């Protein structure tokens, strides 16, 4: 069975892939969390990962648009248009760049989460 990092990078819309990802993450959580605490981690991370995967193709366009409009009072519409969704993320981080810097993952992940639009 593949480890969770491999599944995170390859998970698609297929529910079997998503289920395999969830169980592999649960396997990784052994020791860090008690089984009754898994839901506190797995569900939120699954939702965040789905948002990430949706936004990844337009991530650079959102960052470029954000640079252009960051000083404007009203920028939400520009960023939603750039993302192609009703939500967006202006953080420069992706899951790939987050795991590439394990020493700073806590601060970087907080910055990633804070980059989401208010409606997320």
N, C-alpha and C positions, 0 to 999 in steps of 0.2 A: 504494500500500500504506500502511496506517495505521502511525503510529509506535508504539513499544512502550508509551508512556504511555497512549495510547488503547486499545490492546489489553489492557493490564493492567486497566483499569477495566471492560472489556466481556467479558473471557474467561469462557466458561461451561464446561459439562461436555463440550461437543462436542470431540472430539479434534482436529478440524481447527482450531478456535480455539486450542487449546493448542499445537499445532504452529506455527501462525502466530505466537503469542506468543513461543515459544522462538526462532524464527528472527529475529524483530524485535529481541529482546534481544541475540542474537548480533551483529546488525548494529550495535547501539549499543555493543557491547563492542570493536569494531574500534578499535585504537589503545590502549585501556586494557589489553587482554589479547592475548596471542598465541593463534592458533587452537587450539593444543593445550591451552590453559588454560581454554577456554570451559566445559568440563565441570565444572571446579571451581566455577564460578559458576552456570551454568544449572540444573543438577540441584537443588542446594540451594535456589535461589531459587524454582524451580517447586514444590518440596515446601512451602516456607514460604508461598507464595502460595495453594496449595490449602488449607492449614490456615487461613490468613487468611479465605478465602472461606467456608469452612465455619462459622467462628466469628463472622463479622461480624453475622449476624442476632441473635445473643444476646450480643453484646459488651457492651452497656450493662447487661444483666441480670447478667453476670459481674462487672462493675465495681461495681454496686450491692451484690451479694452479698459481694464482697470487702471492701467498707467495713464491712459488718455483722460479718464473721467474722474479719477480719485479726488480731485479738488472740488468737483461739482456737488451741490447740495442734493441733487436728485440723480442717482446713478443706477438705481436698481433696474430700471427698464433696459438700459444699455447692456448691463451684465446678463440679464435673463435672455436677451436676444442673442448675445454672444455664446451663451451656453446651450441654447436651443431648448431649455427647460424653464420651468417656473422657479427654479432654484439654481444656485451656482456656488462656487468656492473660489475665493481670491487668494488662498494660500499658495505659495510656490511649491508646497510639498505634494507628493503623490505617495502611494504605498511603497513604491520602489525606492524613492529617495528617503522615506522614513526609515525603512529597514537597513538602508545603506549607512546610517549613522546611529548605531545602537547606543553609543555613549550619551546622546542627546535626545533619545526617542521620547522621553516624557515631555520635555518642553516643546519639541517639534510637533508631537501629536496634539498637544494642547493648541498650538498655533494653527495646525491643520483644522481642528474642530472649530476654532474661532473664525476661520476663513469662510465658513458656510454662511449663506444668506440667512437673514433673521427668520424666514419661514421654515427653515430646517430645524 
